[in-house]
Amino acid sequence: MYSVNMNSHVERFCLRLLLLHVKGATSFENNRTVGGVQFPTFKEAAQKLDLFQDEELWDLTLHEASSEMMPQLLRELFAHICALASPPNAKNLFGKYYQQLIEDFSRHPGHTPDCQTCLNNALLDIQDILIINGKKCQDFGLTNPTNYSTAKTTDPYDAVSESQIGVQMQAALNPLQRETFEDILSATQNETLPQRCYFLDGPGGNGKTYLYQTLLHSFRGKKEVALAVASTGIAANLLEGGRTYHSQFKLQVPLLDTSTSSMRQSSNDATILRKAKIIIWDESTMAPSDALRCVDKLLQELMKNNKPFGGKTIILGGDFRQTLPVVAHGSRSAIIESSIKFHPLWDKFRIIKLKINVRSVDPEFSSWLIILDSIVKEIYGDHLHPADISTFEKIAILCPKNCDVDNINEEVLSLLEGESYTYLSTDSIDDESQEDRDNYPIEFLNEMAPSGMPVHKLKLKIGCIIMLLRNLNTKRGLCNGTRLIVKAMRQNVIIAQVLTPTSERKTVFIPRIDLAPSNTDLPFVLRRRQFPIKLAFAMTINKSQGQTLDRVGIYLPEPVFSHGQLYVAFSCVKSSADVKIQVIDGLKNVTFLDGAVLSFRQTFMHTSLNNRLPSGQTFHLVV
């Protein structure tokens, strides 16, 4: 079929979309018929099938969400749409849904639907999310709320409660953790001490996260600012108030050797960093050395001195046995040299090794079963019911590559009871020319699946586990990598609950947004309007780093390709009984077994695997 310019021939473009997606159409009238209703234009038919979306999408999204009668979530949804989609009619949308946006405020005694207090409170909530994304209400034609800085710089933590938790957690520290805790505490209280940078080294399960939490609660209990960041959204969610280091320090993605922080000196984030008594950075070994350079320069500028990290007490934590920074098409040596260990500031860190494993409950964690039938049925069973899906929140299948993750997610979804709904994306090329339209037709763009982007055909069911692919609200734990359960599906909004260990799960409205990553291997910038999520019954091994899971399936269709991947996969559970492995038939031979052992040895910095185990234990791989 001929390519069509969407901007100049909308009807023809929509006809082409319908011909590509509607099977068995017998006439133009039949092609305009959806669900038994014949639409007057091809555009309306394509819109009904989600094949074509224009700026009316945001109106439809807010209309669907407003029926849920959740004004706070509606405000968050409006802010997410503004921050991540930049609709040109944002001011009109705010006016149209004003009553629904302030409904909870207008119910308060003495307030009316048209009171300025209600308006200002609603704008405060919206501004809070916009600020996280580097924007303000005025950017969308709205009035900036009054007293914003006063309202949003108050301490979000209850000092009494934090202090009590901190005392309880201190009592459970082992001797090495306690010594480290007191050492770090002394460093924050005496600014003349030269040693203010620490690196907590230890394999998974050696109590790093528990020590982080103890420090955070203890400092917050004294009404002091303690910040927690991590290299991934999943790891950040494990720390209360945690954010990704990109979000906290305002660093671009991906980081380059010329990158600097975009944080303004007068911003609220800058004020918080100046006040911070301690900064904890988990899974820092996954960050490139350029991240350390950027953070050091930012803190020096904020504190107006030349001390390492501006004189702040900073605790890095991680495990160099696990996965290192991702270097596209990089050699093994290039990956290692990109790590923080090769940064000049590394000499400023005191390395503390945590040696007591507090995660493993199985001292004989030394052998695994290779499953040759189906890793999916071994982990999830023969069928799933939506009511039981929460029991699988601490269970996952891990794979080295995204393509295998997608295939397994599809298989698990087929086991979940209920009807599926498919959401289609709308794709385009930024600043496309006639040559681009000829060379890259829409059906070609639909087939693209760059890393970090949702697929064109997103198939979901009620109760399925999904993962966010973008930061929505890092302060609420809605980060890239956050896992959720789908509770309801509308045509333009998905209602989901965050998977957290607490009994009270946060509900969130997820809209479609525009995604256009520039760090892909494509010769153009692909812009995809889709829900920023993917299925998450399975995930990549890199995504699982830092997590503790109750049960894990490891799918190895081929040897792992990166330093530390096998180690990460095996170390996130508590005992050998919690791990099941599937190796495809073609790799069931001695060469693979030797390669697996070598991969482990590389993971442990070329130290033999058995030397890392407790005395007398060895690894087996049984086929």
C-alpha positions as CSV (number, residue, x, y, z in Angstrom):
1,M,0.0,0.0,0.0
2,Y,1.1,3.6,-0.6
3,S,2.2,5.6,2.3
4,V,0.1,8.5,3.4
5,N,0.9,11.8,5.2
6,M,-1.2,11.9,8.4
7,N,-1.1,15.7,8.6
8,S,-2.4,16.5,5.1
9,H,-4.6,13.4,4.5
10,V,-6.1,12.3,7.8
11,E,-9.0,10.3,6.3
12,R,-6.8,8.4,3.9
13,F,-4.3,7.8,6.7
14,C,-7.0,6.3,8.9
15,L,-8.3,4.2,6.1
16,R,-4.9,2.8,5.7
17,L,-4.7,2.0,9.4
18,L,-8.1,0.2,9.2
19,L,-7.0,-1.8,6.2
20,L,-3.9,-2.9,8.2
21,H,-5.7,-4.0,11.3
22,V,-9.3,-4.9,10.5
23,K,-9.4,-8.4,9.1
24,G,-12.0,-9.5,6.5
25,A,-13.4,-6.1,5.6
26,T,-15.7,-6.4,2.5
27,S,-16.4,-2.7,1.8
28,F,-15.6,0.8,2.9
29,E,-18.8,0.8,5.0
30,N,-17.8,-2.4,6.6
31,N,-14.4,-0.9,7.3
32,R,-16.0,2.0,9.2
33,T,-18.1,-0.4,11.3
34,V,-16.9,-1.2,14.8
35,G,-18.9,-3.2,17.3
36,G,-21.9,-3.1,15.1
37,V,-21.9,0.7,14.8
38,Q,-21.1,2.3,11.4
39,F,-19.1,5.5,11.9
40,P,-19.5,8.4,9.4
41,T,-15.7,8.8,9.0
42,F,-12.7,6.5,8.9
43,K,-11.1,8.7,11.6
44,E,-13.9,8.0,14.1
45,A,-13.7,4.3,13.4
46,A,-9.9,4.3,13.8
47,Q,-10.3,6.3,17.1
48,K,-12.8,3.8,18.4
49,L,-10.3,1.0,17.8
50,D,-7.5,3.1,19.4
51,L,-5.6,3.1,16.0
52,F,-5.7,6.9,15.8
53,Q,-5.3,9.3,18.7
54,D,-5.3,13.1,18.7
55,E,-5.5,15.7,21.4
56,E,-9.0,14.5,22.3
57,L,-7.4,11.6,24.0
58,W,-6.6,13.6,27.1
59,D,-10.2,14.7,27.4
60,L,-11.4,11.1,27.1
61,T,-8.8,9.9,29.6
62,L,-9.9,12.4,32.3
63,H,-13.6,11.7,31.5
64,E,-13.1,8.0,32.1
65,A,-11.1,8.6,35.3
66,S,-13.5,11.1,36.7
67,S,-16.2,8.5,36.9
68,E,-14.2,6.7,39.6
69,M,-14.8,9.5,42.0
70,M,-11.2,9.7,43.3
71,P,-10.3,13.4,43.1
72,Q,-6.7,13.0,44.5
73,L,-5.9,10.3,41.9
74,L,-7.6,12.5,39.2
75,R,-5.2,15.4,40.1
76,E,-2.2,13.1,39.9
77,L,-3.5,11.8,36.5
78,F,-3.9,15.4,35.2
79,A,-0.4,16.2,36.4
80,H,1.1,13.1,34.7
81,I,-0.6,14.0,31.4
82,C,0.7,17.5,31.6
83,A,4.3,16.5,32.6
84,L,4.7,13.6,30.2
85,A,2.4,14.5,27.2
86,S,2.3,18.3,27.3
87,P,-1.3,18.7,25.9
88,P,-1.8,22.1,24.2
89,N,-5.2,22.4,25.8
90,A,-4.2,21.7,29.4
91,K,-5.8,24.9,30.7
92,N,-9.2,24.1,29.1
93,L,-9.0,20.5,30.5
94,F,-8.4,21.9,34.0
95,G,-11.4,24.1,33.6
96,K,-13.7,21.4,32.3
97,Y,-12.9,19.0,35.1
98,Y,-12.4,21.6,37.8
99,Q,-15.3,20.4,40.0
100,Q,-14.1,16.8,39.9
101,L,-10.5,17.9,40.6
102,I,-11.4,19.8,43.8
103,E,-14.3,17.6,45.0
104,D,-12.6,16.4,48.2
105,F,-11.5,19.9,49.1
106,S,-14.9,21.5,48.5
107,R,-16.5,19.1,51.0
108,H,-14.6,20.5,53.9
109,P,-16.6,22.8,56.3
110,G,-16.6,26.4,55.2
111,H,-15.5,25.6,51.6
112,T,-17.5,26.0,48.5
113,P,-16.9,24.7,44.9
114,D,-15.7,28.1,43.8
115,C,-13.5,29.0,46.8
116,Q,-9.9,30.1,46.2
117,T,-8.6,27.7,48.9
118,C,-9.9,24.7,47.0
119,L,-8.4,25.9,43.8
120,N,-5.0,26.6,45.4
121,N,-5.0,23.2,47.2
122,A,-5.6,21.4,43.9
123,L,-2.9,23.3,42.2
124,L,-0.5,22.5,45.1
125,D,-1.0,18.8,44.5
126,I,-0.6,19.2,40.7
127,Q,2.5,21.4,41.1
128,D,4.1,18.9,43.4
129,I,4.2,16.3,40.6
130,L,5.1,18.8,37.9
131,I,8.1,20.0,39.9
132,I,9.5,16.4,40.0
133,N,9.4,16.5,36.2
134,G,11.0,19.9,36.0
135,K,7.8,21.8,35.2
136,K,5.4,24.2,36.8
137,C,1.7,25.0,36.5
138,Q,2.4,28.2,34.7
139,D,4.0,26.2,31.9
140,F,0.5,25.0,31.0
141,G,-1.4,28.3,31.4
142,L,-2.4,27.6,35.0
143,T,-1.7,29.9,38.0
144,N,1.2,28.8,40.2
145,P,-0.2,28.0,43.7
146,T,0.6,30.3,46.5
147,N,2.7,29.3,49.5
148,Y,4.1,26.3,47.4
149,S,7.6,26.3,49.0
150,T,6.2,26.5,52.5
151,A,3.7,23.7,51.9
152,K,6.1,21.4,50.3
153,T,9.3,21.8,52.3
154,T,7.8,20.6,55.6
155,D,9.2,17.3,57.0
156,P,7.1,14.5,55.5
157,Y,8.1,12.1,58.3
158,D,6.8,11.8,61.8
159,A,9.9,12.3,64.0
160,V,8.5,10.3,67.0
161,S,7.5,7.3,64.9
162,E,10.8,7.4,63.0
163,S,12.8,7.6,66.2
164,Q,11.0,4.6,67.7
165,I,11.5,2.5,64.5
166,G,15.2,3.5,64.5
167,V,15.7,2.4,68.1
168,Q,14.1,-0.9,67.4
169,M,16.1,-1.6,64.3
170,Q,19.4,-0.6,66.0
171,A,18.8,-3.2,68.7
172,A,18.8,-5.9,65.9
173,L,22.0,-4.9,64.2
174,N,24.8,-7.5,64.2
175,P,28.2,-6.3,65.6
176,L,29.6,-5.3,62.2
177,Q,26.5,-3.4,61.3
178,R,26.5,-1.7,64.6
179,E,30.1,-0.6,64.3
180,T,29.4,0.7,60.8
181,F,26.3,2.6,62.1
182,E,28.2,4.3,64.9
183,D,31.1,5.2,62.6
184,I,28.8,6.8,60.1
185,L,26.9,8.6,62.9
186,S,30.1,10.1,64.2
187,A,31.1,11.3,60.7
188,T,27.8,13.3,60.4
189,Q,28.2,14.8,63.8
190,N,31.9,15.9,63.4
191,E,32.4,17.8,60.2
192,T,36.2,18.0,60.8
193,L,36.6,14.3,60.3
194,P,38.4,13.6,57.0
195,Q,36.6,10.3,56.4
196,R,33.0,11.0,55.2
197,C,32.7,8.6,52.2
198,Y,31.9,4.9,52.7
199,F,31.3,2.0,50.4
200,L,29.3,-1.0,51.9
201,D,30.5,-4.1,50.1
202,G,28.8,-7.4,50.5
203,P,26.9,-10.1,48.5
204,G,23.1,-10.1,48.3
205,G,21.5,-10.8,51.7
206,N,24.3,-9.5,53.9
207,G,22.1,-6.8,55.5
208,K,23.0,-3.7,53.5
209,T,19.3,-2.7,53.0
210,Y,18.6,-3.2,56.7
211,L,21.5,-1.0,57.7
212,Y,20.3,1.7,55.2
213,Q,16.8,1.6,56.7
214,T,18.2,1.9,60.2
215,L,20.2,5.0,59.3
216,L,17.3,6.6,57.5
217,H,14.9,6.1,60.4
218,S,17.4,7.2,63.0
219,F,18.3,10.5,61.2
220,R,14.7,11.3,60.3
221,G,13.8,10.6,64.0
222,K,16.1,13.6,64.8
223,K,14.3,15.7,62.2
224,E,17.4,15.6,60.0
225,V,17.3,15.2,56.2
226,A,18.4,11.7,55.1
227,L,18.2,11.0,51.4
228,A,18.0,7.6,49.7
229,V,18.8,7.0,46.1
230,A,19.4,3.9,44.0
231,S,20.5,3.0,40.5
232,T,17.1,1.4,39.6
233,G,13.5,2.2,40.3
234,I,13.0,-1.2,41.9
235,A,15.9,-0.8,44.3
236,A,14.7,2.7,45.1
237,N,11.3,1.4,46.1
238,L,13.0,-0.8,48.8
239,L,14.1,2.3,50.7
240,E,11.4,4.6,52.2
241,G,11.4,7.9,50.3
242,G,13.9,6.4,47.8
243,R,14.4,7.9,44.3
244,T,16.5,7.0,41.4
245,Y,19.8,9.0,41.3
246,H,18.8,10.4,37.9
247,S,15.7,11.9,39.5
248,Q,17.2,13.1,42.8
249,F,20.3,14.7,41.2
250,K,18.6,15.8,37.9
251,L,20.8,13.8,35.6
252,Q,20.1,13.1,32.0
253,V,19.5,9.6,30.5
254,P,21.8,8.3,29.2
255,L,24.8,9.9,31.0
256,L,27.7,11.1,28.8
257,D,31.2,12.1,29.7
258,T,30.0,15.7,29.2
259,S,26.8,15.4,31.2
260,T,26.1,17.8,34.1
261,S,23.1,18.1,36.5
262,S,20.3,20.3,35.3
263,M,19.3,21.2,38.9
264,R,18.7,24.9,39.5
265,Q,20.5,26.4,42.6
266,S,17.2,28.0,43.8
267,S,15.1,24.8,43.4
268,N,13.4,22.9,46.2
269,D,15.6,19.9,45.4
270,A,18.7,22.0,45.8
271,T,17.6,23.2,49.2
272,I,16.9,19.7,50.4
273,L,20.4,18.5,49.2
274,R,22.0,21.4,51.1
275,K,20.2,20.3,54.3
276,A,20.9,16.6,53.9
277,K,23.0,15.1,56.7
278,I,23.5,11.8,54.9
279,I,23.0,10.5,51.3
280,I,22.6,6.7,50.8
281,W,23.1,5.3,47.3
282,D,22.1,1.7,46.9
283,E,23.2,-0.5,44.0
284,S,25.8,2.1,43.1
285,T,27.9,-0.5,41.3
286,M,25.3,-0.4,38.5
287,A,26.0,3.3,38.0
288,P,28.8,4.5,35.6
289,S,31.7,6.6,36.9
290,D,30.2,9.6,35.1
291,A,27.3,9.6,37.6
292,L,29.8,9.9,40.5
293,R,31.5,12.8,38.7
294,C,28.2,14.6,38.1
295,V,27.0,14.2,41.7
296,D,30.4,15.3,43.1
297,K,30.4,18.4,41.0
298,L,26.7,19.2,41.8
299,L,27.3,18.9,45.6
300,Q,30.4,21.0,45.5
301,E,28.5,23.8,43.7
302,L,25.6,23.6,46.1
303,M,27.8,23.6,49.2
304,K,30.3,26.2,47.6
305,N,33.4,24.2,48.5
306,N,35.9,21.8,46.9
307,K,35.5,19.0,49.3
308,P,34.6,15.5,47.9
309,F,30.8,15.6,47.4
310,G,30.7,19.0,49.0
311,G,31.7,17.6,52.4
312,K,28.5,15.5,52.6
313,T,28.5,12.1,54.3
314,I,27.7,9.7,51.5
315,I,27.3,6.0,51.7
316,L,27.5,3.9,48.5
317,G,26.5,0.3,48.6
318,G,26.5,-2.6,46.2
319,D,28.3,-5.7,45.1
320,F,30.8,-5.7,42.3
321,R,30.1,-9.4,41.8
322,Q,26.7,-8.4,40.4
323,T,25.9,-6.6,37.2
324,L,28.0,-3.5,36.3
325,P,27.0,-0.4,34.2
326,V,25.5,-1.2,30.8
327,V,27.8,-0.1,28.0
328,A,26.1,-0.5,24.6
329,H,28.2,-2.9,22.5
330,G,31.0,-2.5,25.0
331,S,33.7,-5.1,25.6
332,R,34.3,-6.8,29.0
333,S,37.1,-4.4,29.7
334,A,35.1,-1.3,28.7
335,I,32.3,-2.3,31.1
336,I,34.7,-2.8,34.0
337,E,36.5,0.5,33.3
338,S,33.2,2.4,33.2
339,S,32.4,1.4,36.8
340,I,32.8,3.7,39.8
341,K,35.8,1.8,41.0
342,F,37.8,3.5,38.2
343,H,36.8,7.0,39.2
344,P,39.5,9.2,40.8
345,L,37.3,9.7,43.8
346,W,37.2,6.0,44.6
347,D,40.3,6.4,46.8
348,K,38.3,8.7,49.1
349,F,35.9,5.9,50.1
350,R,36.4,3.6,53.1
351,I,35.4,0.1,52.1
352,I,33.4,-1.8,54.7
353,K,32.7,-5.5,54.0
354,L,29.6,-7.0,55.4
355,K,30.2,-10.7,55.8
356,I,27.3,-12.2,57.7
357,N,24.5,-13.4,55.4
358,V,21.2,-12.5,57.0
359,R,19.0,-13.5,54.0
360,S,19.8,-17.1,53.4
361,V,18.0,-19.6,55.5
362,D,19.6,-22.6,53.8
363,P,23.2,-23.3,54.6
364,E,23.3,-26.0,51.9
365,F,22.5,-23.5,49.1
366,S,24.7,-25.4,46.7
367,S,22.6,-27.2,44.0
368,W,19.8,-26.4,41.6
369,L,17.4,-28.5,39.6
370,I,17.3,-28.0,35.8
371,I,13.7,-28.3,34.6
372,L,13.4,-29.5,31.1
373,D,9.6,-29.2,30.8
374,S,8.2,-25.7,31.4
375,I,9.6,-23.1,33.7
376,V,6.3,-21.2,33.5
377,K,4.2,-24.1,34.9
378,E,6.8,-24.9,37.5
379,I,6.6,-21.4,38.9
380,Y,3.0,-20.3,38.2
381,G,1.2,-23.6,37.8
382,D,-1.4,-24.6,35.2
383,H,-3.7,-21.6,35.6
384,L,-4.0,-18.4,37.5
385,H,-7.1,-16.7,39.0
386,P,-7.1,-12.9,39.4
387,A,-8.2,-13.2,43.0
388,D,-5.0,-15.2,43.8
389,I,-2.5,-13.1,41.8
390,S,-1.3,-11.1,44.9
391,T,0.3,-14.4,46.2
392,F,2.7,-14.1,43.2
393,E,4.0,-10.6,44.1
394,K,7.3,-12.0,45.4
395,I,7.7,-14.6,42.6
396,A,9.2,-14.0,39.2
397,I,10.9,-15.7,36.2
398,L,14.3,-14.1,35.4
399,C,15.8,-14.1,31.9
400,P,19.0,-12.5,30.5
401,K,17.3,-10.8,27.5
402,N,14.1,-8.8,27.0
403,C,13.0,-10.9,24.0
404,D,12.8,-14.0,26.3
405,V,11.0,-12.0,29.0
406,D,8.3,-10.9,26.5
407,N,7.7,-14.5,25.3
408,I,7.4,-15.8,28.9
409,N,5.0,-13.0,29.9
410,E,2.7,-13.8,27.0
411,E,2.7,-17.5,28.1
412,V,1.9,-16.6,31.7
413,L,-0.8,-14.2,30.6
414,S,-2.5,-17.0,28.7
415,L,-2.8,-19.0,32.0
416,L,-4.6,-16.1,33.7
417,E,-8.4,-16.4,33.7
418,G,-10.5,-13.6,32.2
419,E,-10.9,-11.8,29.0
420,S,-7.9,-9.9,27.5
421,Y,-7.9,-6.4,26.1
422,T,-5.4,-5.2,23.6
423,Y,-4.2,-1.6,23.6
424,L,-2.7,-0.3,20.3
425,S,-0.1,2.4,20.2
426,T,0.1,5.2,17.7
427,D,3.6,5.6,16.3
428,S,5.4,8.3,14.3
429,I,8.9,9.6,13.6
430,D,9.9,13.0,15.0
431,D,10.4,15.6,12.3
432,E,9.7,13.0,9.6
433,S,10.3,13.9,5.9
434,Q,8.7,12.4,2.8
435,E,11.6,10.1,2.5
436,D,11.1,8.9,6.0
437,R,7.4,8.2,5.3
438,D,8.3,6.2,2.2
439,N,11.1,4.2,3.9
440,Y,9.4,3.7,7.3
441,P,5.7,3.1,6.8
442,I,3.5,2.9,9.9
443,E,3.3,-0.9,9.9
444,F,7.2,-1.0,10.1
445,L,7.1,1.4,13.1
446,N,4.5,-0.8,14.8
447,E,6.9,-3.7,14.7
448,M,9.7,-1.8,16.5
449,A,10.3,-2.8,20.1
450,P,13.2,-0.7,21.4
451,S,14.4,-1.5,25.0
452,G,12.5,0.5,27.6
453,M,9.5,1.2,25.4
454,P,6.1,-0.5,25.5
455,V,5.1,-2.7,22.6
456,H,2.6,-1.6,19.9
457,K,0.1,-4.3,20.9
458,L,-0.2,-4.3,24.7
459,K,-2.3,-7.2,25.8
460,L,-3.6,-7.2,29.4
461,K,-6.1,-8.9,31.7
462,I,-7.6,-7.9,35.0
463,G,-5.2,-9.2,37.7
464,C,-2.0,-9.3,35.6
465,I,1.2,-8.0,37.0
466,I,2.8,-5.1,35.1
467,M,5.9,-2.9,35.4
468,L,6.2,0.9,34.9
469,L,8.6,1.9,32.1
470,R,8.8,5.6,33.1
471,N,9.0,7.6,36.3
472,L,5.5,9.0,37.0
473,N,5.9,10.1,40.6
474,T,9.2,9.1,42.3
475,K,8.0,10.5,45.7
476,R,5.1,8.0,45.7
477,G,7.3,5.2,44.6
478,L,6.0,5.3,41.0
479,C,9.4,4.7,39.3
480,N,10.7,3.0,36.3
481,G,10.6,-0.7,37.4
482,T,7.7,-0.4,39.9
483,R,5.5,-3.5,39.7
484,L,1.7,-3.2,40.0
485,I,-1.5,-5.3,39.6
486,V,-4.1,-4.3,37.1
487,K,-7.4,-3.8,38.9
488,A,-9.5,-2.2,36.1
489,M,-9.1,-1.4,32.4
490,R,-10.8,1.5,30.6
491,Q,-10.3,2.5,27.0
492,N,-8.0,5.4,27.9
493,V,-6.9,4.8,31.5
494,I,-5.6,1.8,33.5
495,I,-6.3,1.5,37.2
496,A,-3.6,-0.4,39.1
497,Q,-2.4,-1.0,42.6
498,V,1.3,-0.9,43.6
499,L,2.8,-4.1,44.7
500,T,4.1,-3.3,48.2
501,P,4.8,-5.4,51.3
502,T,2.2,-3.4,53.2
503,S,-1.4,-4.3,53.5
504,E,-2.5,-0.9,52.2
505,R,-1.8,-0.7,48.5
506,K,-1.6,2.6,46.7
507,T,-3.9,3.0,43.7
508,V,-2.8,4.8,40.6
509,F,-4.4,5.9,37.3
510,I,-2.0,5.3,34.4
511,P,-2.6,7.3,31.2
512,R,-1.1,6.9,27.8
513,I,1.9,9.1,27.3
514,D,4.4,10.0,24.5
515,L,7.7,8.1,24.7
516,A,10.5,9.0,22.4
517,P,13.9,7.7,23.7
518,S,16.9,8.9,21.8
519,N,19.3,6.2,23.1
520,T,18.3,3.5,20.6
521,D,20.0,2.0,17.6
522,L,17.3,3.2,15.3
523,P,18.3,5.7,12.6
524,F,15.4,7.9,13.6
525,V,13.6,9.0,16.8
526,L,10.5,6.8,17.2
527,R,7.6,8.5,19.1
528,R,5.1,6.1,20.6
529,R,1.9,7.0,22.4
530,Q,1.1,4.1,24.6
531,F,0.6,3.2,28.3
532,P,4.2,3.2,29.8
533,I,4.0,-0.4,31.1
534,K,4.8,-3.9,30.2
535,L,3.9,-7.3,31.7
536,A,6.1,-8.3,34.6
537,F,5.4,-12.0,35.5
538,A,9.0,-12.3,34.1
539,M,11.7,-9.7,34.1
540,T,15.3,-9.3,33.1
541,I,18.0,-10.4,35.6
542,N,19.3,-6.8,35.6
543,K,15.9,-5.5,36.7
544,S,15.8,-7.9,39.7
545,Q,19.1,-6.7,41.2
546,G,18.7,-5.7,44.8
547,Q,15.4,-7.5,45.3
548,T,14.6,-10.4,47.7
549,L,12.1,-12.8,46.2
550,D,10.3,-15.8,47.7
551,R,10.6,-17.9,44.6
552,V,12.5,-17.6,41.3
553,G,12.6,-19.3,38.0
554,I,15.7,-18.8,35.8
555,Y,15.3,-19.3,32.1
556,L,18.5,-19.7,30.2
557,P,18.0,-20.2,26.5
558,E,21.6,-19.3,26.0
559,P,24.6,-18.4,28.3
560,V,24.3,-15.1,30.1
561,F,26.0,-12.2,28.3
562,S,27.0,-9.8,31.1
563,H,29.2,-9.8,34.2
564,G,27.4,-10.9,37.3
565,Q,24.1,-11.9,35.8
566,L,24.1,-15.5,37.1
567,Y,25.2,-14.3,40.5
568,V,22.3,-11.8,40.7
569,A,19.7,-14.4,39.7
570,F,20.8,-17.0,42.2
571,S,21.4,-14.6,45.1
572,C,17.9,-12.9,45.3
573,V,16.3,-15.9,47.1
574,K,16.7,-17.4,50.5
575,S,17.3,-21.1,49.9
576,S,18.1,-23.5,47.1
577,A,14.5,-24.9,47.2
578,D,13.3,-21.5,46.0
579,V,15.1,-21.7,42.6
580,K,14.1,-23.6,39.5
581,I,16.1,-23.4,36.3
582,Q,15.3,-24.3,32.7
583,V,18.0,-24.7,30.0
584,I,16.9,-25.3,26.4
585,D,17.8,-28.6,24.9
586,G,20.4,-27.2,22.5
587,L,22.6,-26.1,25.4
588,K,22.4,-29.3,27.5
589,N,26.0,-30.3,27.2
590,V,29.4,-30.2,28.8
591,T,30.4,-27.0,27.0
592,F,27.5,-25.1,28.6
593,L,28.3,-26.5,32.0
594,D,31.9,-25.3,31.7
595,G,30.7,-22.0,30.4
596,A,28.3,-21.6,33.4
597,V,31.1,-22.2,35.8
598,L,33.3,-19.7,34.0
599,S,30.5,-17.2,34.1
600,F,30.3,-17.6,37.9
601,R,34.0,-17.2,38.2
602,Q,33.9,-14.0,36.1
603,T,31.1,-12.8,38.4
604,F,33.3,-13.4,41.4
605,M,36.2,-11.4,39.9
606,H,37.9,-14.5,38.5
607,T,37.9,-16.1,41.9
608,S,36.8,-19.8,42.0
609,L,33.1,-20.2,42.8
610,N,33.8,-22.8,45.6
611,N,36.1,-20.4,47.4
612,R,33.1,-18.1,47.8
613,L,30.9,-20.7,49.3
614,P,30.9,-21.8,53.0
615,S,33.5,-24.5,53.7
616,G,32.9,-27.9,52.0
617,Q,30.0,-26.7,49.6
618,T,30.1,-27.0,45.9
619,F,27.9,-26.1,42.9
620,H,26.1,-28.7,40.8
621,L,24.1,-28.2,37.6
622,V,22.0,-31.3,37.1
623,V,20.4,-32.0,33.7
